[in-house]
């Protein structure tokens, strides 16, 4: 007796498409249209875009990457939270020049509504700086960040990050003593939400690696 052919489920037919919406700091613009299996499983999903995808302005905005995470899905709309901002690798490489110094500085800063971000600043000079001058530059950046970030809520901070306000403040403070060719926030990452829940992007991969190590 011939066996009955098994029906193969078309998983794509079981999915629904939702509009992905940017947070309030980007005026809730639509940043994508993605398929999901169900509303609950969509939570935590990551979507990467560029600043140009949001603003549709200067083509140079392609060099700034922004990562959002789906927070909840309602009425076929997936609302997101800001997770990370960073320079593209190509843009970062284009900034490097012979005979100049590249100075990095990393600091954790908390907004007034209790979101904690890890900020990595990068500064590039016209000429090489000695260790003392590099330390002086880091102190200037630290002072600017510690004075400005605690006065902002998350939306204000995200806008100041992505639109270059913090970069301008550091440049203005530093140029009195050091000539800089470029200063900016190379990477900004959300590490804790207002509800004090750690939301690191790498958490899933870390758990996987730990499981492998155990065996």
Secondary structure as UniProt FT lines:
FT   HELIX           11..14
FT   STRAND          16..21
FT   HELIX           24..26
FT   TURN            27..28
FT   STRAND          30..36
FT   HELIX           39..42
FT   TURN            43..44
FT   STRAND          46..50
FT   HELIX           51..55
FT   HELIX           59..63
FT   STRAND          64..74
FT   TURN            75..76
FT   STRAND          77..87
FT   HELIX           89..95
FT   TURN            98..99
FT   STRAND          102..110
FT   TURN            112..113
FT   STRAND          116..125
FT   HELIX           131..148
FT   HELIX           149..151
FT   HELIX           154..162
FT   TURN            163..164
FT   HELIX           165..174
FT   TURN            175..177
FT   STRAND          180..192
FT   TURN            194..195
FT   TURN            201..202
FT   HELIX           203..214
//
